[in-house]
Amino acid sequence: MIGSDYVLEAHNIYHTTEVDGGGCLAGGDTSALVLKCVNLTVHSGEVMAILGSKGSGKRALLDVIARRGDGSTRGQVLLNGAPLTKSLFQQRCGYVTHATNFIPGLTVSQTLHYTPTIFTGYLKASKVRQILADLALSQVSNKRVEYLTMSEKRRLAIGVQLVRDPVMLLLDEPTQGLDPLSAYLLISILSNSAKKSGCGVLLSLEKPRSDVFPFLDRALFLCLGGVVYSGGTRAMLEYFHGIGFPCPQLENPLMYYLCLSTVDRRSRDRFLESSQQIEALVDRFARETPIPEAPINPMTAGKVPLAYGKPNELKVFGTIYLRLLASTFSCGYAGMKNLFLRLFALPLAMCTLWLFYTNLKDDQRGFFSKSGMVLNVLGLAYGSGILTTVTTFPIWRKRFVQEHSEGLYSGASLLIAYDAVSLPFSFISAAIASCVIYPIILNPTKPIGSAFLYLLIALWTSFVLAEQLCIFFHLFVKSRINTAVAVTYLLCISLSLASGTVRSHKGLLTWLQDNTRGTHTRYASLLLHNTFFLSRPVSCNAGPQTVCIAPFDFLYERLGKADPQESVDLALSIAFPIGLAIINMILYMMPLPKFLRRKFRD
């Protein structure tokens, strides 16, 4: 619970943002002024509503306060007199968007418990129980998030922020899409929580109902970025009555004055008349309430206690790792699906291959059939990795975008935790798949030895490489289908050129032969070829002239490698997915370009 009084102030805020100018022929992006001379004040325990029609600048104002706005901003945002920097906002404030990207398979209680915070043990458990009770979620605490109603999801999104104990909470249209009873319940819960915890609440509303008026302490009316009124809701009635706009009896004052400060676009004459009236209201409010001067060197900066701070990386890793395990071992549909894909997608693919190859006669098990089997094994291993990753990873990518914007952790923490769960599962899956396919590729009388190891490493690294390629593309591509198509296309090219199964390496141009050395497929294919031909004797065809071919002569013909170097192939097969995993961690730590931030913003 917050123990001291906090004041959030915005002084003389001007904000411009880039607007799409209609393409290259229209001159590109242009700047538009979306906020002009905005001032507001919110104290601890107060609920302030930002009211305005669509396009009035409500979200832009919240983004400016949260330091998320694209474009240029003038003015000051202060918390207890200290400049509210992005770092300070992330440590001491919360922002609830429309996004409800919860992890499927987790319950409501688990979702709150596995939110990264500095609280641990009993303190965190008691905080979670308190929030469940305050947000009327105790009855659904063991319900999985995918089965929640929209109202319950909105309250859970608020709880995810409250579990971090913020001093100011910003909400973007929290009642949008809710029925009247759910909207009333949400606003009343926010008001009670603000009074109880001392957290200041700043929320935007587009269509406020009259029953939420008693729960609002302050109101800010915006129209086209200008302020029509900002102050207490009780003083609002007196102010508008004093300037000649009294609220009629039995009217909803919030909607009445919202309509008063909304441009009427039904006709050109109405548009001009309403625009002039709103400009007059904005000028009148600016004259009667002089712009407060923001302190140049605030002496009250010391009033902001040291922030509780962000959890350290080790604690964040532990939280994300436990969250991954909880969602994977969930008894619900989402958890069982993830567990099935992680463990059995690859073995089932190898079972399909086993059905096709187990009935081959000895005279059919020639070099070319074995080489075709190498192609099938690699293709199915890559395909299993793509299917598993595009099914399980995107929801974690979405959750990362939201929590990274809140400053909770970096992309490296997410990927380390994800790989710590994924790699053991994929290794077990590859081991099961190897046991399925091994009996039909080698003479059972031969000792397993290194052959089984080569098969296991080839399957495992192929699966992991496809997984890491999907993770790489998910940094830039939002659609999982587009990611799967792009990775499949790259791996098909790699299989065609570097596996030696579709065509011989000797038939490639010199520069293509050199480029195949930079692919994982070449070395995994060498491992599989060596494994599949390891126990094959010299093959002789029956005919007028007997021609015998040694296994490694065939490998030299197809792969251009006379003397197999299994240790080198083994090391390089492992190095490719590990190297790509490290590259992904570095890329996920780098700031996203503006166009990518816009793409992933909800």
Secondary structure, DSSP 8 states (H G I E B T S, - for coil): ---S--EEEEEEEEEEEEE--SSTTTTS-EEEEEEEEEEEEEETT-EEEEE--TTSSHHHHHHHHTT---SEEEEEEEETTEE--HHHHHHHEEEE-S-----TT-BHHHHHHTS--S--HHHHHHHHHHHHHHTT-GGGTTSBGGG--HHHHHHHHHHHHHTT--SEEEESSTTTT--HHHHHHHHHHHHHHHHHH--EEEEEESS--GGGGGG-SEEEEEETTEEEEEEEHHHHHHHHHHTT----TTS-HHHHHHHHTS---SSHHHHHHHHHHHHHHHHHHHHHS------SS-GGGGGS--------HHHHHHHHHHHHHHHHT-SSHHHHHHHHHHHHHHHHHHHHHHHHHTT--GGG--HHHHHHHHHHHHHHHHHHHHHHHHHHSHHHHHHHHHHHHTTS--HHHHHHHHHHHHHHHHHHHHHHHHHHHGGGTS-TTS--HHHHHHHHHHHHHHHHHHHHHHHHHHTT---HHHHHHHHHHHHHHHHHHHSSSSS-GGGS-HHHHHHHTTSHHHHHHHHHHHHHHTT---EEE-SSS-EEE-HHHHHHHHHS-SS--HHHHHHHHHHHHHHHHHHHHHHHHS---HHHHHHH--
